[in-house]
Amino acid sequence: MMIQTTNPEEAKKLLKTEKSPRIIKAVNDSFNRTLLEYGKFDILLSPESGDRQDTLRGINSGLNEILGRIATKNKISIGLDLEELCSLQKMQKAQRLSKIRQNIKLCRKTGAKLALIGVKDKRDAESLLLSLGASTVQIKEVLFV
């Protein structure tokens, strides 16, 4: 079951009662950082979602190298929700895919693992990850939920 709250303290309380796999839906940068440092869950889902404004020089994908290293240290996977991705409009889907691509590169650089949620066909999901820039090692270590 997925925890969807905007209060970090409430999320920590819900994590204590939740069974594995414990999935938290990403909200904003401070919420994500607080819970990644807390670390008693399995998957941070869709850190690229939400109203993130890209700048002229970069993409705000909701994940940075520091958060990636914290996730690696606490053994937290970065999750991608494929069902949500399929339901987006064309322009939103293109923007989301560019942010996902950047997050995959950051995960490869920091050693964080990936998780896929809402997978219908495992082979298609692996092909999508490969086309988005994931290494074959990353694809072998992907957690399918």
N, CA and C atoms as an extended XYZ file, in Angstrom:
435
Properties=species:S:1:pos:R:3:atomname:S:1:resname:S:1:resid:I:1 pbc="F F F"
N         0.843       -1.185        0.000 N   MET     1
C         0.000        0.000        0.000 CA  MET     1
C         0.884        1.243        0.000 C   MET     1
N         0.386        2.291       -0.614 N   MET     2
C         1.143        3.522       -0.764 CA  MET     2
C         0.683        4.558        0.260 C   MET     2
N         1.658        5.268        0.830 N   ILE     3
C         1.360        6.328        1.790 CA  ILE     3
C         1.358        7.650        1.034 C   ILE     3
N         0.218        8.355        1.104 N   GLN     4
C         0.083        9.636        0.415 CA  GLN     4
C        -0.331       10.693        1.424 C   GLN     4
N         0.641       11.341        2.008 N   THR     5
C         0.385       12.424        2.942 CA  THR     5
C         1.418       13.512        2.702 C   THR     5
N         1.105       14.723        3.124 N   THR     6
C         2.046       15.823        2.937 CA  THR     6
C         2.774       16.176        4.227 C   THR     6
N         2.410       15.530        5.326 N   ASN     7
C         3.031       15.795        6.624 CA  ASN     7
C         4.070       14.709        6.917 C   ASN     7
N         5.354       15.061        7.072 N   PRO     8
C         6.388       14.046        7.309 CA  PRO     8
C         6.199       13.272        8.615 C   PRO     8
N         5.721       13.948        9.661 N   GLU     9
C         5.526       13.256       10.945 CA  GLU     9
C         4.409       12.222       10.835 C   GLU     9
N         3.343       12.568       10.133 N   GLU    10
C         2.247       11.622        9.923 CA  GLU    10
C         2.713       10.436        9.075 C   GLU    10
N         3.552       10.710        8.085 N   ALA    11
C         4.085        9.631        7.246 CA  ALA    11
C         4.950        8.686        8.073 C   ALA    11
N         5.741        9.205        8.992 N   LYS    12
C         6.579        8.360        9.848 CA  LYS    12
C         5.719        7.450       10.724 C   LYS    12
N         4.603        7.987       11.245 N   LYS    13
C         3.694        7.169       12.053 CA  LYS    13
C         3.057        6.069       11.213 C   LYS    13
N         2.653        6.413        9.985 N   LEU    14
C         2.038        5.414        9.113 CA  LEU    14
C         3.031        4.334        8.695 C   LEU    14
N         4.304        4.693        8.572 N   LEU    15
C         5.328        3.714        8.193 CA  LEU    15
C         5.506        2.639        9.254 C   LEU    15
N         5.297        2.986       10.508 N   LYS    16
C         5.469        2.013       11.590 CA  LYS    16
C         4.425        0.909       11.528 C   LYS    16
N         3.233        1.218       11.015 N   THR    17
C         2.168        0.222       10.944 CA  THR    17
C         2.089       -0.481        9.589 C   THR    17
N         2.787        0.042        8.610 N   GLU    18
C         2.713       -0.474        7.237 CA  GLU    18
C         3.538       -1.741        7.069 C   GLU    18
N         3.020       -2.650        6.254 N   LYS    19
C         3.757       -3.870        5.925 CA  LYS    19
C         4.608       -3.623        4.687 C   LYS    19
N         5.518       -4.534        4.417 N   SER    20
C         6.427       -4.405        3.269 CA  SER    20
C         5.692       -4.750        1.979 C   SER    20
N         5.959       -4.149        0.841 N   PRO    21
C         6.853       -3.020        0.606 CA  PRO    21
C         6.193       -1.703        0.984 C   PRO    21
N         6.937       -0.886        1.682 N   ARG    22
C         6.439        0.414        2.120 CA  ARG    22
C         6.806        1.443        1.055 C   ARG    22
N         5.762        2.049        0.479 N   ILE    23
C         5.940        2.990       -0.624 CA  ILE    23
C         5.424        4.355       -0.184 C   ILE    23
N         6.236        5.382       -0.415 N   ILE    24
C         5.828        6.754       -0.107 CA  ILE    24
C         5.772        7.544       -1.392 C   ILE    24
N         4.656        8.222       -1.624 N   LYS    25
C         4.499        9.102       -2.789 CA  LYS    25
C         5.220       10.415       -2.492 C   LYS    25
N         6.139       10.793       -3.381 N   ALA    26
C         6.911       12.024       -3.205 CA  ALA    26
C         5.995       13.243       -3.282 C   ALA    26
N         6.304       14.254       -2.461 N   VAL    27
C         5.475       15.459       -2.413 CA  VAL    27
C         6.281       16.674       -2.860 C   VAL    27
N         7.238       17.089       -2.055 N   ASN    28
C         8.086       18.233       -2.387 CA  ASN    28
C         9.496       17.949       -1.886 C   ASN    28
N        10.414       18.853       -2.152 N   ASP    29
C        11.817       18.600       -1.855 CA  ASP    29
C        12.093       18.420       -0.361 C   ASP    29
N        11.517       19.259        0.482 N   SER    30
C        11.795       19.156        1.922 CA  SER    30
C        11.176       17.886        2.508 C   SER    30
N         9.969       17.539        2.074 N   PHE    31
C         9.310       16.303        2.522 CA  PHE    31
C        10.143       15.086        2.111 C   PHE    31
N        10.573       15.064        0.845 N   ASN    32
C        11.357       13.940        0.340 CA  ASN    32
C        12.661       13.793        1.109 C   ASN    32
N        13.348       14.891        1.355 N   ARG    33
C        14.630       14.836        2.061 CA  ARG    33
C        14.437       14.349        3.486 C   ARG    33
N        13.415       14.860        4.174 N   THR    34
C        13.149       14.449        5.547 CA  THR    34
C        12.923       12.948        5.633 C   THR    34
N        12.108       12.409        4.727 N   LEU    35
C        11.804       10.983        4.785 CA  LEU    35
C        12.960       10.123        4.285 C   LEU    35
N        13.736       10.603        3.321 N   LEU    36
C        14.904        9.839        2.893 CA  LEU    36
C        15.914        9.727        4.035 C   LEU    36
N        16.074       10.790        4.807 N   GLU    37
C        16.978       10.735        5.950 CA  GLU    37
C        16.421        9.847        7.050 C   GLU    37
N        15.095        9.795        7.206 N   TYR    38
C        14.451        8.897        8.173 CA  TYR    38
C        14.712        7.447        7.769 C   TYR    38
N        14.426        7.126        6.523 N   GLY    39
C        14.894        5.906        5.895 CA  GLY    39
C        14.220        4.598        6.192 C   GLY    39
N        13.132        4.527        6.919 N   LYS    40
C        12.538        3.234        7.249 CA  LYS    40
C        11.402        2.877        6.303 C   LYS    40
N        11.686        2.947        5.004 N   PHE    41
C        10.727        2.525        3.987 CA  PHE    41
C        11.493        2.007        2.787 C   PHE    41
N        10.770        1.494        1.782 N   ASP    42
C        11.414        0.801        0.676 CA  ASP    42
C        11.518        1.619       -0.611 C   ASP    42
N        10.452        2.355       -0.965 N   ILE    43
C        10.419        3.021       -2.267 CA  ILE    43
C         9.905        4.455       -2.122 C   ILE    43
N        10.636        5.401       -2.718 N   LEU    44
C        10.157        6.779       -2.872 CA  LEU    44
C         9.610        6.879       -4.291 C   LEU    44
N         8.309        7.038       -4.416 N   LEU    45
C         7.640        6.968       -5.707 CA  LEU    45
C         7.523        8.329       -6.381 C   LEU    45
N         7.958        8.405       -7.608 N   SER    46
C         7.804        9.562       -8.495 CA  SER    46
C         8.279       10.887       -7.905 C   SER    46
N         9.581       11.012       -7.610 N   PRO    47
C        10.067       12.317       -7.135 CA  PRO    47
C         9.990       13.391       -8.214 C   PRO    47
N         9.801       13.007       -9.476 N   GLU    48
C         9.730       13.982      -10.564 CA  GLU    48
C         8.332       14.570      -10.733 C   GLU    48
N         7.336       14.036      -10.035 N   SER    49
C         5.960       14.513      -10.213 CA  SER    49
C         5.746       15.833       -9.491 C   SER    49
N         4.641       16.455       -9.757 N   GLY    50
C         4.312       17.724       -9.116 CA  GLY    50
C         4.617       18.910      -10.014 C   GLY    50
N         4.341       20.095       -9.497 N   ASP    51
C         4.585       21.322      -10.251 CA  ASP    51
C         6.021       21.763      -10.045 C   ASP    51
N         6.895       21.274      -10.873 N   ARG    52
C         8.308       21.635      -10.815 CA  ARG    52
C         8.621       22.460      -12.053 C   ARG    52
N         9.064       23.673      -11.828 N   GLN    53
C         9.379       24.560      -12.932 CA  GLN    53
C        10.825       24.345      -13.365 C   GLN    53
N        11.015       24.046      -14.631 N   ASP    54
C        12.362       23.907      -15.173 CA  ASP    54
C        12.942       25.291      -15.408 C   ASP    54
N        14.252       25.391      -15.231 N   THR    55
C        14.917       26.659      -15.494 CA  THR    55
C        15.476       26.635      -16.910 C   THR    55
N        16.042       27.742      -17.301 N   LEU    56
C        16.606       27.846      -18.633 CA  LEU    56
C        17.806       26.920      -18.793 C   LEU    56
N        18.529       26.686      -17.719 N   ARG    57
C        19.756       25.895      -17.784 CA  ARG    57
C        19.619       24.471      -17.272 C   ARG    57
N        18.484       24.098      -16.735 N   GLY    58
C        18.399       22.751      -16.184 CA  GLY    58
C        16.972       22.280      -15.967 C   GLY    58
N        16.870       21.001      -15.677 N   ILE    59
C        15.582       20.369      -15.439 CA  ILE    59
C        15.462       20.108      -13.940 C   ILE    59
N        14.358       20.527      -13.341 N   ASN    60
C        14.104       20.260      -11.933 CA  ASN    60
C        13.369       18.927      -11.843 C   ASN    60
N        14.136       17.852      -11.596 N   SER    61
C        13.548       16.520      -11.614 CA  SER    61
C        13.183       16.011      -10.223 C   SER    61
N        13.354       16.821       -9.183 N   GLY    62
C        12.972       16.408       -7.843 CA  GLY    62
C        14.000       15.536       -7.147 C   GLY    62
N        15.089       15.255       -7.820 N   LEU    63
C        16.138       14.425       -7.243 CA  LEU    63
C        17.467       15.088       -7.556 C   LEU    63
N        18.365       15.058       -6.607 N   ASN    64
C        19.704       15.566       -6.860 CA  ASN    64
C        20.708       14.560       -6.329 C   ASN    64
N        21.988       14.862       -6.476 N   GLU    65
C        23.012       13.901       -6.105 CA  GLU    65
C        23.014       13.620       -4.600 C   GLU    65
N        22.724       14.611       -3.803 N   ILE    66
C        22.691       14.419       -2.353 CA  ILE    66
C        21.559       13.474       -1.974 C   ILE    66
N        20.364       13.701       -2.522 N   LEU    67
C        19.235       12.813       -2.229 CA  LEU    67
C        19.500       11.398       -2.734 C   LEU    67
N        20.169       11.285       -3.879 N   GLY    68
C        20.526        9.975       -4.412 CA  GLY    68
C        21.467        9.229       -3.486 C   GLY    68
N        22.437        9.927       -2.932 N   ARG    69
C        23.388        9.282       -2.009 CA  ARG    69
C        22.708        8.892       -0.695 C   ARG    69
N        21.783        9.719       -0.224 N   ILE    70
C        21.032        9.380        0.989 CA  ILE    70
C        20.174        8.138        0.734 C   ILE    70
N        19.533        8.077       -0.425 N   ALA    71
C        18.714        6.908       -0.774 CA  ALA    71
C        19.567        5.648       -0.860 C   ALA    71
N        20.765        5.755       -1.417 N   THR    72
C        21.671        4.607       -1.510 CA  THR    72
C        22.089        4.140       -0.126 C   THR    72
N        22.427        5.093        0.733 N   LYS    73
C        22.884        4.760        2.087 CA  LYS    73
C        21.785        4.053        2.880 C   LYS    73
N        20.537        4.507        2.726 N   ASN    74
C        19.413        3.939        3.478 CA  ASN    74
C        18.690        2.812        2.735 C   ASN    74
N        19.246        2.389        1.606 N   LYS    75
C        18.688        1.291        0.795 CA  LYS    75
C        17.238        1.551        0.390 C   LYS    75
N        17.015        2.740       -0.156 N   ILE    76
C        15.691        3.133       -0.641 CA  ILE    76
C        15.745        3.207       -2.158 C   ILE    76
N        14.770        2.575       -2.810 N   SER    77
C        14.697        2.598       -4.267 CA  SER    77
C        13.901        3.804       -4.723 C   SER    77
N        14.256        4.321       -5.895 N   ILE    78
C        13.505        5.417       -6.514 CA  ILE    78
C        12.495        4.783       -7.462 C   ILE    78
N        11.221        5.043       -7.236 N   GLY    79
C        10.163        4.371       -7.988 CA  GLY    79
C         9.605        5.200       -9.123 C   GLY    79
N         9.175        4.490      -10.166 N   LEU    80
C         8.510        5.094      -11.315 CA  LEU    80
C         7.143        4.441      -11.465 C   LEU    80
N         6.098        5.252      -11.539 N   ASP    81
C         4.743        4.739      -11.682 CA  ASP    81
C         4.360        4.760      -13.157 C   ASP    81
N         4.376        3.599      -13.800 N   LEU    82
C         4.103        3.528      -15.240 CA  LEU    82
C         2.632        3.743      -15.559 C   LEU    82
N         1.725        3.353      -14.655 N   GLU    83
C         0.305        3.591      -14.891 CA  GLU    83
C         0.005        5.089      -14.943 C   GLU    83
N         0.583        5.823      -14.011 N   GLU    84
C         0.399        7.276      -13.987 CA  GLU    84
C         1.002        7.911      -15.235 C   GLU    84
N         2.164        7.415      -15.650 N   LEU    85
C         2.836        7.940      -16.835 CA  LEU    85
C         1.987        7.738      -18.088 C   LEU    85
N         1.349        6.577      -18.206 N   CYS    86
C         0.516        6.288      -19.383 CA  CYS    86
C        -0.739        7.155      -19.434 C   CYS    86
N        -1.209        7.620      -18.282 N   SER    87
C        -2.455        8.388      -18.249 CA  SER    87
C        -2.261        9.880      -18.535 C   SER    87
N        -1.024       10.334      -18.697 N   LEU    88
C        -0.761       11.758      -18.928 CA  LEU    88
C        -1.031       12.165      -20.380 C   LEU    88
N        -1.232       13.471      -20.570 N   GLN    89
C        -1.347       14.026      -21.916 CA  GLN    89
C         0.029       13.998      -22.583 C   GLN    89
N         0.071       14.176      -23.909 N   LYS    90
C         1.322       14.038      -24.656 CA  LYS    90
C         2.420       14.989      -24.178 C   LYS    90
N         2.102       16.254      -23.989 N   MET    91
C         3.105       17.231      -23.575 CA  MET    91
C         3.602       16.943      -22.162 C   MET    91
N         2.663       16.626      -21.260 N   GLN    92
C         3.040       16.295      -19.889 CA  GLN    92
C         3.894       15.023      -19.850 C   GLN    92
N         3.560       14.064      -20.694 N   LYS    93
C         4.311       12.817      -20.743 CA  LYS    93
C         5.739       13.064      -21.213 C   LYS    93
N         5.912       13.936      -22.210 N   ALA    94
C         7.254       14.253      -22.707 CA  ALA    94
C         8.091       14.932      -21.629 C   ALA    94
N         7.479       15.871      -20.909 N   GLN    95
C         8.201       16.551      -19.833 CA  GLN    95
C         8.555       15.586      -18.712 C   GLN    95
N         7.631       14.707      -18.361 N   ARG    96
C         7.876       13.737      -17.290 CA  ARG    96
C         8.976       12.760      -17.684 C   ARG    96
N         8.986       12.321      -18.949 N   LEU    97
C        10.018       11.391      -19.406 CA  LEU    97
C        11.408       12.031      -19.358 C   LEU    97
N        11.502       13.330      -19.657 N   SER    98
C        12.806       13.988      -19.575 CA  SER    98
C        13.291       14.047      -18.124 C   SER    98
N        12.375       14.251      -17.194 N   LYS    99
C        12.747       14.270      -15.781 CA  LYS    99
C        13.124       12.868      -15.300 C   LYS    99
N        12.406       11.863      -15.767 N   ILE   100
C        12.725       10.474      -15.415 CA  ILE   100
C        14.098       10.103      -15.946 C   ILE   100
N        14.391       10.549      -17.153 N   ARG   101
C        15.697       10.259      -17.743 CA  ARG   101
C        16.824       10.844      -16.887 C   ARG   101
N        16.629       12.068      -16.428 N   GLN   102
C        17.638       12.691      -15.575 CA  GLN   102
C        17.762       11.934      -14.255 C   GLN   102
N        16.639       11.495      -13.684 N   ASN   103
C        16.688       10.747      -12.432 CA  ASN   103
C        17.390        9.402      -12.597 C   ASN   103
N        17.206        8.758      -13.742 N   ILE   104
C        17.885        7.485      -14.002 CA  ILE   104
C        19.395        7.704      -14.040 C   ILE   104
N        19.824        8.780      -14.690 N   LYS   105
C        21.262        9.089      -14.728 CA  LYS   105
C        21.803        9.357      -13.326 C   LYS   105
N        21.038       10.093      -12.515 N   LEU   106
C        21.463       10.359      -11.137 CA  LEU   106
C        21.526        9.069      -10.314 C   LEU   106
N        20.576        8.172      -10.528 N   CYS   107
C        20.587        6.894       -9.812 CA  CYS   107
C        21.799        6.060      -10.212 C   CYS   107
N        22.144        6.092      -11.493 N   ARG   108
C        23.317        5.355      -11.949 CA  ARG   108
C        24.588        5.940      -11.324 C   ARG   108
N        24.646        7.269      -11.233 N   LYS   109
C        25.821        7.941      -10.689 CA  LYS   109
C        25.980        7.698       -9.184 C   LYS   109
N        24.875        7.701       -8.450 N   THR   110
C        24.932        7.571       -6.994 CA  THR   110
C        24.779        6.140       -6.505 C   THR   110
N        24.344        5.240       -7.372 N   GLY   111
C        24.182        3.843       -6.971 CA  GLY   111
C        22.809        3.517       -6.410 C   GLY   111
N        21.866        4.431       -6.503 N   ALA   112
C        20.509        4.163       -6.020 CA  ALA   112
C        19.809        3.183       -6.957 C   ALA   112
N        18.959        2.357       -6.395 N   LYS   113
C        18.256        1.357       -7.186 CA  LYS   113
C        16.932        1.923       -7.697 C   LYS   113
N        16.431        1.341       -8.773 N   LEU   114
C        15.162        1.751       -9.369 CA  LEU   114
C        14.078        0.730       -9.039 C   LEU   114
N        12.841        1.190       -8.996 N   ALA   115
C        11.686        0.313       -8.808 CA  ALA   115
C        10.602        0.749       -9.785 C   ALA   115
N         9.894       -0.212      -10.359 N   LEU   116
C         8.810        0.085      -11.288 CA  LEU   116
C         7.495       -0.409      -10.704 C   LEU   116
N         6.489        0.441      -10.774 N   ILE   117
C         5.169        0.110      -10.257 CA  ILE   117
C         4.168        0.202      -11.405 C   ILE   117
N         3.245       -0.719      -11.460 N   GLY   118
C         2.239       -0.717      -12.510 CA  GLY   118
C         2.734       -1.329      -13.800 C   GLY   118
N         3.592       -2.333      -13.694 N   VAL   119
C         4.169       -2.968      -14.882 CA  VAL   119
C         3.232       -4.058      -15.381 C   VAL   119
N         2.887       -3.977      -16.664 N   LYS   120
C         2.074       -5.019      -17.282 CA  LYS   120
C         2.959       -6.062      -17.940 C   LYS   120
N         3.992       -5.617      -18.621 N   ASP   121
C         4.915       -6.516      -19.299 CA  ASP   121
C         6.336       -6.156      -18.875 C   ASP   121
N         7.008       -7.103      -18.254 N   LYS   122
C         8.347       -6.851      -17.716 CA  LYS   122
C         9.342       -6.506      -18.818 C   LYS   122
N         9.261       -7.185      -19.931 N   ARG   123
C        10.201       -6.954      -21.039 CA  ARG   123
C        10.026       -5.544      -21.617 C   ARG   123
N         8.785       -5.092      -21.776 N   ASP   124
C         8.540       -3.735      -22.272 CA  ASP   124
C         9.076       -2.687      -21.295 C   ASP   124
N         8.902       -2.937      -20.003 N   ALA   125
C         9.387       -2.000      -18.992 CA  ALA   125
C        10.911       -1.919      -19.029 C   ALA   125
N        11.563       -3.062      -19.198 N   GLU   126
C        13.020       -3.067      -19.291 CA  GLU   126
C        13.485       -2.322      -20.539 C   GLU   126
N        12.764       -2.479      -21.635 N   SER   127
C        13.108       -1.772      -22.867 CA  SER   127
C        12.942       -0.265      -22.701 C   SER   127
N        11.890        0.142      -22.008 N   LEU   128
C        11.687        1.568      -21.734 CA  LEU   128
C        12.848        2.130      -20.935 C   LEU   128
N        13.259        1.416      -19.889 N   LEU   129
C        14.376        1.884      -19.074 CA  LEU   129
C        15.660        1.978      -19.891 C   LEU   129
N        15.885        1.000      -20.739 N   LEU   130
C        17.084        1.005      -21.573 CA  LEU   130
C        17.070        2.203      -22.516 C   LEU   130
N        15.907        2.507      -23.093 N   SER   131
C        15.810        3.641      -24.014 CA  SER   131
C        15.923        4.987      -23.285 C   SER   131
N        15.633        4.993      -21.981 N   LEU   132
C        15.755        6.223      -21.199 CA  LEU   132
C        17.151        6.410      -20.619 C   LEU   132
N        18.045        5.482      -20.888 N   GLY   133
C        19.429        5.675      -20.480 CA  GLY   133
C        19.881        4.841      -19.301 C   GLY   133
N        19.090        3.866      -18.880 N   ALA   134
C        19.509        3.005      -17.773 CA  ALA   134
C        20.551        2.010      -18.272 C   ALA   134
N        21.495        1.678      -17.426 N   SER   135
C        22.494        0.683      -17.801 CA  SER   135
C        21.896       -0.712      -17.634 C   SER   135
N        22.548       -1.693      -18.238 N   THR   136
C        22.046       -3.065      -18.133 CA  THR   136
C        22.158       -3.576      -16.694 C   THR   136
N        23.140       -3.097      -15.968 N   VAL   137
C        23.268       -3.467      -14.556 CA  VAL   137
C        22.091       -2.929      -13.760 C   VAL   137
N        21.710       -1.675      -14.039 N   GLN   138
C        20.551       -1.091      -13.363 CA  GLN   138
C        19.284       -1.884      -13.678 C   GLN   138
N        19.133       -2.291      -14.914 N   ILE   139
C        17.931       -3.009      -15.331 CA  ILE   139
C        17.845       -4.370      -14.636 C   ILE   139
N        18.980       -5.031      -14.449 N   LYS   140
C        18.979       -6.317      -13.746 CA  LYS   140
C        18.583       -6.157      -12.281 C   LYS   140
N        18.880       -5.004      -11.686 N   GLU   141
C        18.602       -4.776      -10.265 CA  GLU   141
C        17.255       -4.104      -10.009 C   GLU   141
N        16.451       -3.874      -11.055 N   VAL   142
C        15.170       -3.185      -10.894 CA  VAL   142
C        14.223       -4.036      -10.062 C   VAL   142
N        13.509       -3.368       -9.155 N   LEU   143
C        12.505       -4.017       -8.321 CA  LEU   143
C        11.143       -3.792       -8.973 C   LEU   143
N        10.448       -4.877       -9.323 N   PHE   144
C         9.114       -4.769       -9.936 CA  PHE   144
C         8.064       -4.986       -8.847 C   PHE   144
N         7.172       -3.999       -8.674 N   VAL   145
C         6.119       -4.100       -7.647 CA  VAL   145
C         4.773       -4.134       -8.334 C   VAL   145
